Amino acid sequence: MSHQISQKTVGARLRQFREQRRVSLRKLAKLTEFSPSFISQVENGQASPSIGSLERIAGSLGITLGEFFTAPAQGGDSGLVVRGRGRSQITSSWSIAQIEALGPLGGDRALESVLITLESGGRSGKRPQAHAMEQFVFVLSGKVRLRVDDSAYVLKAGDAVTILRRQERLWENAGPAPARILVVSARLTS
């Protein structure tokens, strides 16, 4: 069974990353083009940001989406294995989606993998957003509409796509059933 991470925990992690990098709330708002009020609401657990908003915030701080998860899964597997029952999960009410960490987090890992489940009507954000990292995406189930820059694609189970750094993308569930997508991101290197 997955471990649900609350909006308050996501907000606390955001504040922690922002303060570690000595970025003021107003500066982060400017970098992300969000209002200071919205950033404050996220930090205080009062807003459920979309997947795209979380990615934009993470990119502005030089972190990955997965770093919003509190800690690697516990267990006797030396941090290499994340058991299905031990995965951490964030719910985005705005996106009508769940994000689950699939790999161990932290350290010097070059890749980060997450499972995103978009419920019927779910989408990553209001508009396409650029991402600081290259991503490989594999559709596990359902039907998703992907907009990349000025192109649109309908992807079904078994379809895969590689999205380059800085390409704008928007995910939408294009069917009545939940759509599950595996997203593997190359982490930023220092």
N, C-alpha and C positions, 0 to 999 in steps of 0.2 A: 504494500500500500504506500502511495506517495505521501510525502510530508508537505502539507500546505504552508506556504510562507505568506504571512499577512502583509497587507499594504503598509502597516506601521514598520515592519521589519525592512521592507523594500525602501521606505523613506529614510529609515535610520542608516541603512547602507549607503544611500545616495548622499546623505549629509556627511557621513564618514569619509567617503571618497572625495567629496568636494573640499572638505576641510583639510584632508591630507595633502591635497594638491594646492592648497591656499588659494582657492577660487571663491570669490564672494558669490552670494546668491544672485546679485545683480549682474555680475560678470557671466555666470552660467546662463542666466536668462538671455543675455545678449548673444552668447555663443550659440544657443539653441534656437533663438528667435521665439522663445516662450516668454510669457509675462513672469515677473518676479513672484506674483501672487500664485501662479500655477506651480512653479518650482517649490514654493513654500508649502502649498497644499500637498504635493507629492511627498515632501520631506516629513510632513506631519501625519502622513497616512490618511489624509482626507480626500485624496483623489486617486482614481484607478486609471493610470495612463494607458494609452494604447501601446501595442507592441512597437509601432513606429516611433512613438514618443520616447519610450524607454531606450530604443536603439540610438536615437538622436542624442539623448542625454549621455548615454554611455560613451558614444563616439566623441562627444565634446570633452569628456573627462579622460579620454584615452584608455577606457576599459571596455570590456565586452559585456554583452547582455547577461551572460552566465555569471558574471561577478556580482550581480545583484542577489544571487543565491547565497545563503549565509555560510555554508561550510560543506566540504565534501561529505558524501555519505559515510556513515559509520559502519564498521564491521571489520572483520579480520582479514581483509583482502589487500592490505598495504596501500590503500589509496588507488589501486589500479582498476578495481572492479566496482561498478555501481549497480547494485542489485535493484531489480524492478520495484520491490517493496520499499526500497530505501531512497528513491529519487525525491529530490526537492521540486516543488511545483509552485509557480506563481500564477494567479488568475488575474486576467485583465477583463474587468467588467465592460470597459469601453469597447475592446476588440471582440468581446464574446469569445474568449480564447483562454487556453491554459498553455503555459510554457513549462517544460520539464527539463532539468539538467540530466543529460545522459552520460556525461563523462566526469571524471574527477576534476575538480576546479582548483585553480591556483597553481603556484609553482611556475615552471618555465615551459609549460606545455604549448606547442605551436598551434594546436587545433582545439576548437571548442564545439561540442555538439549539443543541440537542444532538439526536443520534440515539441512541435507546436500543433495543438489541436484547435482548429477554427470551427466553432459550432455554426449551424445554419445561420446565415446573415452576418457571420463574423468577418472582420477585415483587419489588416494590420494598422491602418490609420485613415485619416481623412483624405490625404493626398500622398502621392509617391514621395519617398524619402531616399536620399543617398546614404550609403553606409560606408564607413571607413575601411571595411575589410571585404576581401573577396569571400564569396559564399558558394558552397555546393549545396543544392537542395534536391531531395528525392521525395516524391509523393508516395506515401505509403497506402493511403486510402482516400476516397472521396474525389471531389472534382474542385480544382482551384483555378481562379483567373489570376494571372500574373501580368502586371504591367511593368515593363522595364523600359525606362526612358520613353520613347514614343511608340513602342510596340506592345501589343497585347497577345497573350497566349492562354489557351485553356489546357490545363494539365490534368491528367488522370493518374490513377495508381500505376506505378511503374515508370512514369516519366521523370526525367531529371533535367536540371538546368544548373549552369554555373553563371553566377552574376559577378561581374567585375567590380572592383573598388570604385566608389563614387558614382556608379550607375544608380539612378533613381528607380525604386521598386515599390510596388503595392500589391499585397496579397488579399484576395477575397475568396470566401467560400462560394463557389458557383453552383452548389447543389443543395438538396434538402438534408443530406446526412452530414455528420461531422467529417471534416477533412483533416487528415493527419500528415504533417510534413516533417521530414528530418532535415535540419539545417546544420551544416558543418561550416564553421567560420575559421578562416586563418586569423590568428591573433596578431595584434600589432606587435612589432618588435621594437625594442628601444634603440 
